[in-house]
Amino acid sequence: MKNILASLFLMLSVMACNQQVEQSNHKYFDLKGTFETQIKELSRRKPTVQKSVKVGTTADTQTKVIQDWEKELDFFIQADLNKPAFLNSYQISQNDSLVTYTLKSTETQLVKEIKLVLKNGKLQQVYALLSDENYLYKTRKEIKADFEQNQLKHYEIDGFQQLVFGEKKAYQIKATIQ
């Protein structure tokens, strides 16, 4: 019994060490961490949001308080490139004001490109293109988020879905945080 407990303790310790190393070594910009920080802050502040949603030709605009920021900003978290499967999938191009991650032509990931606009080293804008296609459907999303003083101020999602035997269904979401 002692050997089993000692083995279990050792295994859990090794797993905890591996998780800490994995979290601190990001090859790409930490999009997930950035948006998780924003989610915590927005959930705490509970700001009003002017949000426009357009599906096809039907549009609606409302001012409201978002109850579930994690669900609201999930597209941005899903676009994070710091996943083991993405480790060497992107080419990196950068200068003082722009960092671009472009999917290599030999890869087939959902995230095709991410652009980060920086000003004095601070994040100003995130843009990502997500696209997927197979014999049943085709999807494309362009997502964008604007920041001021390290706070999310505006975000957009513009995309479409199309089934092989269906019409293209376009949608657009624009939100400004008050």
C-alpha positions in Angstrom: 0.0 0.0 0.0 2.9 2.4 0.8 4.4 1.7 -2.6 1.2 2.5 -4.3 0.7 5.8 -2.4 4.3 6.8 -3.0 4.0 6.0 -6.7 0.8 8.0 -7.0 2.3 10.9 -5.2 5.4 10.9 -7.5 3.2 10.7 -10.6 1.0 13.6 -9.5 4.1 15.7 -8.6 5.6 15.1 -12.1 2.3 16.0 -13.7 2.0 19.2 -11.7 5.6 20.2 -12.7 4.8 19.4 -16.4 1.7 21.6 -16.3 3.6 24.5 -14.8 6.3 24.3 -17.4 3.7 24.0 -20.2 1.8 27.1 -19.0 4.9 29.3 -18.7 6.5 28.5 -22.1 4.3 30.0 -24.8 5.7 30.1 -28.3 3.0 32.3 -29.5 1.2 35.3 -27.9 -1.0 34.2 -25.0 -4.4 35.0 -26.5 -6.2 32.6 -24.0 -4.5 34.3 -21.0 -5.3 37.8 -22.3 -9.0 37.0 -22.7 -9.3 35.1 -19.5 -8.0 38.2 -17.7 -10.5 40.4 -19.6 -13.3 37.9 -18.7 -12.5 38.2 -15.0 -12.3 42.0 -15.1 -15.5 42.4 -17.2 -17.4 39.9 -14.9 -16.3 41.9 -11.9 -17.2 45.4 -13.4 -20.4 44.3 -15.2 -20.3 47.1 -17.8 -23.1 47.8 -20.2 -22.5 46.8 -23.8 -24.0 48.1 -27.0 -24.3 44.9 -29.1 -25.5 44.6 -32.7 -26.3 41.1 -34.1 -27.1 40.6 -37.8 -28.0 37.1 -39.1 -28.7 37.2 -42.9 -30.8 40.3 -43.4 -32.2 40.4 -39.9 -30.5 42.9 -37.5 -31.0 43.8 -33.9 -29.1 46.3 -31.6 -29.4 46.3 -27.8 -27.7 47.8 -24.8 -27.4 45.3 -22.1 -25.2 43.8 -19.4 -23.5 40.5 -20.5 -24.1 37.8 -17.9 -21.6 35.2 -19.3 -18.4 36.8 -20.5 -16.7 33.4 -20.9 -19.3 32.4 -23.4 -19.3 35.8 -25.1 -15.6 35.8 -25.7 -15.1 32.1 -26.4 -14.2 32.6 -30.1 -11.0 34.5 -29.0 -10.0 31.8 -26.5 -10.5 29.1 -29.1 -8.2 31.0 -31.5 -5.3 30.7 -29.0 -2.2 29.1 -30.8 -0.5 27.7 -27.7 -1.8 24.2 -28.0 0.6 21.2 -28.5 -0.8 20.4 -31.9 0.0 24.0 -33.1 3.6 24.1 -31.9 5.3 24.5 -35.3 2.3 25.2 -37.5 2.8 29.0 -37.9 5.3 31.4 -39.4 6.0 34.4 -37.3 6.6 37.9 -38.7 7.0 40.8 -36.4 8.2 44.4 -36.0 7.6 47.1 -33.3 3.9 47.5 -34.1 2.7 44.3 -35.7 3.1 40.6 -35.0 1.6 38.2 -37.5 1.2 34.4 -37.2 0.4 32.8 -40.5 -0.5 29.1 -40.9 2.1 27.2 -42.9 0.9 25.9 -46.2 1.6 22.3 -45.1 -0.7 22.6 -42.1 -4.5 22.3 -41.8 -5.5 24.1 -38.6 -8.7 26.0 -38.1 -6.8 29.3 -37.3 -5.3 30.6 -40.5 -3.9 33.9 -39.3 -3.6 36.1 -36.2 -2.4 39.7 -36.3 -1.6 41.6 -33.1 -1.3 45.4 -33.4 0.9 46.9 -30.7 1.6 50.5 -29.6 4.6 51.1 -27.3 4.6 47.3 -26.6 0.9 47.3 -25.5 -1.8 45.3 -27.3 -4.1 47.6 -29.3 -5.9 45.1 -31.5 -6.2 41.4 -32.2 -7.4 40.1 -35.5 -7.9 36.4 -36.4 -9.1 34.5 -39.4 -10.6 31.1 -38.7 -11.7 28.9 -41.6 -12.7 25.3 -42.2 -13.9 23.3 -45.1 -14.8 19.8 -46.0 -17.2 17.9 -48.2 -20.2 18.7 -45.9 -19.7 22.4 -45.0 -17.6 25.5 -45.2 -17.2 28.1 -42.4 -15.2 31.3 -42.1 -14.9 33.7 -39.2 -13.0 36.9 -38.9 -12.8 38.1 -35.3 -11.4 41.4 -34.0 -10.9 42.9 -30.6 -9.8 46.5 -29.8 -8.1 47.4 -26.6 -7.5 50.8 -24.8 -5.1 50.9 -21.8 -5.1 47.1 -21.5 -8.9 46.9 -21.4 -11.2 45.4 -24.1 -13.3 48.1 -25.6 -14.8 46.7 -28.8 -15.0 43.3 -30.5 -16.5 42.0 -33.8 -17.2 38.6 -35.3 -18.0 38.4 -39.0 -18.5 35.1 -40.6 -20.6 32.6 -42.4 -21.6 28.9 -42.5 -22.6 27.0 -45.5 -23.7 23.4 -45.8 -23.1 21.6 -49.1 -26.7 21.6 -50.1 -27.7 24.8 -48.3 -27.5 28.5 -48.7 -24.7 30.6 -47.2 -25.7 31.9 -43.8 -23.9 35.1 -42.9 -23.7 36.6 -39.4 -22.1 39.6 -37.8 -21.7 40.6 -34.2 -20.4 44.0 -33.1 -20.1 45.1 -29.5 -18.8 48.2 -27.8 -18.2 48.1 -24.0 -19.3 51.2 -22.2 
